[in-house]
Amino acid sequence: MLQIEGIKLNLEGSEDLLRAKAALALRLPPEAVEELCVLRKALDARDGVRWVYTLRVRVKGEEKVLRRCGSRQVSKVLETPYGLPPAVSGPDIPPVVVGAGPGGLFCALALARCGAPPILLERGWDVERRAADVERFWETGLLDAESNVQFGEGGAGAFSDGKLNTGTRDPRHRFILEALVSHGAPESILYDARPHVGTDYLRRVLKSLRRELTDLGCDIRFGCRLTGLELKDGRLSALAVEGPEGSCRLPARAAVLALGNGARDTFQMLHDAGVPMESKPLAVGVRIEHRQADIDFAQYKALAGHPRLPAASYKLSCHLENGRGVFSFCVCPGGRVVAAASEPGRAVTNGMSLYARDGENCNGGLLVGVTPRDFPGEGPLAGIAFQRELEERAYAAGGGGFFAPAQRVEDFLLRRSSRGPEAVSPTYRPGVRWRNLWEVLPEWLCQSLAEALPLLDQKVRGYAAPDAVLTAVESRSSCPLRILRDEAGQSPVRGLWPCGEGAGYAGGILSAAADGLRTAESVLETL
Ligand SMILES: Cc1cc2nc3c(=O)[nH]c(=O)nc-3n(C[C@H](O)[C@H](O)[C@H](O)COP(=O)(O)OP(=O)(O)OC[C@H]3O[C@@H](n4cnc5c(N)ncnc54)[C@H](O)[C@@H]3O)c2cc1C
């Protein structure tokens, strides 16, 4: 197969033209292209808006065609697809995977497909029951500390925008995207340069993935929380688990800890049990909301509103004189700001969207980088204390019931309380209270945000528009600690495999899922 990059189509152009364009790049007649598939489709809005494609084509005499066309756009496909390791015969004691987020689910899937179906422990509930708990929380502010936006089948990504892009290249990514599509995700994620699934599709995918796992022999236990480790000679021998039927001891020789970044009680337990871990940098800040139409206009100019254009997004960053970096994070075009708390008395924001991304507003994290030096106290759990303090301040400022403090950008820059919304209506539920965020968040954090807003506005006009809304606090962008592991992914406490975002080795759905596969490969090797 040959790969052709940089094939352009204008907005009105039909994909039927791709064959002719590919043939032109190869200096062949269109009928010589025997097979064509779109590998990547990206929107280029830099100089007029158009689609840019990477195509994969089959033609006769590839070597000769490649030599003759002499184009740097064309190359031979060298990629080797990812394959799971060879199957093993099931061990006497099954491996245990703790956490059914993307890391745990893909780890369990690889283990199960390779003949070692694990016991999958998940403290929260299946996605059907969880969706009802989350909806009630957003409606009433009544939090279920075990079934929420962080905990339950699908992990933290289940109520998200479902963006599936990462900054890294890994052959496992294609395997993951294909698995998601086979379980009901839209096919566009296979070629879209900015793939996203949306919360609506994610729920379907999770149910279908659960069926495959169960059919392969996985023992999925919802409502079951890992609460302790039993070690013998520095090696795991059993797990303590709290479940709907009370506590139990689960013999285990291999346990994957795919805990996500919200498992604060479990990190404490692991720390107390002597599992080595260290602090790591984090980013915290607020969610910023704009009218989607304004972001579309800033990005697409005169073409804004064109029916073939997706809701526009942005990616922004700047460095401040105080040495801090400020950047946009997890932008959700046409989405909603969501209450994403998992602990009573601590408010957290994040964002989600449906596949259609057709909501009124666009929201994104506006975050400031922090390092362990910013954390109060010492030790690997200091970052959690730091996050908790911010979340408590936000909760108190919201007046309880998980209302969140919010402020218009103009008022924020003038350090005065907002009285209410103007052009942008906040989407956060159960609701916001209009406050002065300078009285809620630390001075250095507000100062950094205030300095960054005008700088970022120079990159996307209207980013610092007076009516844009800031909602606090965004504190769970990643995990403030890393559970140490060796090259093979195993903790110095043998038998434990820290995995995914909570262990500090991933940031986002796709990278957590890839780390799940990597971890399964390592576990399988020891089986
Ligand atoms: C609202 C929201 C929107 C997001 N949007 C995106 C996005 O669009 N794109 C993107 O790439 N990323 C997004 N993220 C981040 C993404 O969800 C995470 O990076 C990803 O889910 C991490 O995967 P994980 O498997 O490592 O951990 P998690 O998904 O957090 O899963 C960990 C699981 O472990 C369980 N668990 C924890 N402790 C225990 C225990 N003691 N016993 C049993 N089970 C336990 C938890 O209940 C949880 O289900 C979003 C996150 C949130 C909260």
PDBQT file of the ligand as one rigid body, heavy atoms in Angstrom, charges set to zero:
ROOT
HETATM    1  C1  LIG A 601     -15.731  14.941  32.993  1.00  0.00    +0.000 C 
HETATM    2  C2  LIG A 601     -14.449  14.444  32.384  1.00  0.00    +0.000 A 
HETATM    3  C3  LIG A 601     -14.230  14.647  31.034  1.00  0.00    +0.000 A 
HETATM    4  C4  LIG A 601     -13.064  14.148  30.434  1.00  0.00    +0.000 A 
HETATM    5  N1  LIG A 601     -12.898  14.297  29.097  1.00  0.00    +0.000 NA
HETATM    6  C5  LIG A 601     -11.874  13.684  28.473  1.00  0.00    +0.000 A 
HETATM    7  C6  LIG A 601     -11.756  13.688  27.065  1.00  0.00    +0.000 A 
HETATM    8  O1  LIG A 601     -12.600  14.221  26.350  1.00  0.00    +0.000 OA
HETATM    9  N2  LIG A 601     -10.687  13.054  26.520  1.00  0.00    +0.000 N 
HETATM   10  C7  LIG A 601      -9.727  12.440  27.260  1.00  0.00    +0.000 A 
HETATM   11  O2  LIG A 601      -8.790  11.871  26.713  1.00  0.00    +0.000 OA
HETATM   12  N3  LIG A 601      -9.813  12.424  28.610  1.00  0.00    +0.000 NA
HETATM   13  C8  LIG A 601     -10.875  13.017  29.229  1.00  0.00    +0.000 A 
HETATM   14  N4  LIG A 601     -10.966  12.976  30.595  1.00  0.00    +0.000 N 
HETATM   15  C9  LIG A 601      -9.891  12.313  31.339  1.00  0.00    +0.000 C 
HETATM   16  C10 LIG A 601     -10.056  10.798  31.209  1.00  0.00    +0.000 C 
HETATM   17  O3  LIG A 601     -11.347  10.460  31.577  1.00  0.00    +0.000 OA
HETATM   18  C11 LIG A 601      -9.040  10.084  32.041  1.00  0.00    +0.000 C 
HETATM   19  O4  LIG A 601      -7.769  10.467  31.579  1.00  0.00    +0.000 OA
HETATM   20  C12 LIG A 601      -9.163   8.575  31.910  1.00  0.00    +0.000 C 
HETATM   21  O5  LIG A 601     -10.455   8.149  32.238  1.00  0.00    +0.000 OA
HETATM   22  C13 LIG A 601      -8.159   7.883  32.816  1.00  0.00    +0.000 C 
HETATM   23  O6  LIG A 601      -8.336   6.514  32.700  1.00  0.00    +0.000 OA
HETATM   24  P1  LIG A 601      -7.929   5.511  33.861  1.00  0.00    +0.000 P 
HETATM   25  O7  LIG A 601      -8.432   4.192  33.449  1.00  0.00    +0.000 OA
HETATM   26  O8  LIG A 601      -6.488   5.662  34.137  1.00  0.00    +0.000 OA
HETATM   27  O9  LIG A 601      -8.699   6.028  35.159  1.00  0.00    +0.000 OA
HETATM   28  P2  LIG A 601     -10.232   6.285  35.412  1.00  0.00    +0.000 P 
HETATM   29  O10 LIG A 601     -10.946   6.485  34.141  1.00  0.00    +0.000 OA
HETATM   30  O11 LIG A 601     -10.311   7.362  36.419  1.00  0.00    +0.000 OA
HETATM   31  O12 LIG A 601     -10.768   4.925  36.027  1.00  0.00    +0.000 OA
HETATM   32  C14 LIG A 601     -10.379   4.473  37.295  1.00  0.00    +0.000 C 
HETATM   33  C15 LIG A 601     -11.470   3.573  37.839  1.00  0.00    +0.000 C 
HETATM   34  O13 LIG A 601     -10.975   2.945  39.007  1.00  0.00    +0.000 OA
HETATM   35  C16 LIG A 601     -12.020   2.851  39.945  1.00  0.00    +0.000 C 
HETATM   36  N5  LIG A 601     -11.426   2.743  41.286  1.00  0.00    +0.000 N 
HETATM   37  C17 LIG A 601     -10.708   3.671  41.954  1.00  0.00    +0.000 A 
HETATM   38  N6  LIG A 601     -10.332   3.203  43.139  1.00  0.00    +0.000 NA
HETATM   39  C18 LIG A 601     -10.820   1.951  43.239  1.00  0.00    +0.000 A 
HETATM   40  C19 LIG A 601     -10.772   0.971  44.253  1.00  0.00    +0.000 A 
HETATM   41  N7  LIG A 601     -10.130   1.178  45.410  1.00  0.00    +0.000 N 
HETATM   42  N8  LIG A 601     -11.406  -0.203  44.044  1.00  0.00    +0.000 NA
HETATM   43  C20 LIG A 601     -12.083  -0.443  42.879  1.00  0.00    +0.000 A 
HETATM   44  N9  LIG A 601     -12.165   0.474  41.893  1.00  0.00    +0.000 NA
HETATM   45  C21 LIG A 601     -11.526   1.657  42.060  1.00  0.00    +0.000 A 
HETATM   46  C22 LIG A 601     -12.807   4.128  39.752  1.00  0.00    +0.000 C 
HETATM   47  O14 LIG A 601     -14.120   3.978  40.211  1.00  0.00    +0.000 OA
HETATM   48  C23 LIG A 601     -12.726   4.329  38.245  1.00  0.00    +0.000 C 
HETATM   49  O15 LIG A 601     -13.842   3.798  37.575  1.00  0.00    +0.000 OA
HETATM   50  C24 LIG A 601     -12.104  13.473  31.223  1.00  0.00    +0.000 A 
HETATM   51  C25 LIG A 601     -12.323  13.301  32.594  1.00  0.00    +0.000 A 
HETATM   52  C26 LIG A 601     -13.481  13.777  33.173  1.00  0.00    +0.000 A 
HETATM   53  C27 LIG A 601     -13.697  13.580  34.642  1.00  0.00    +0.000 C 
ENDROOT
TORSDOF 0
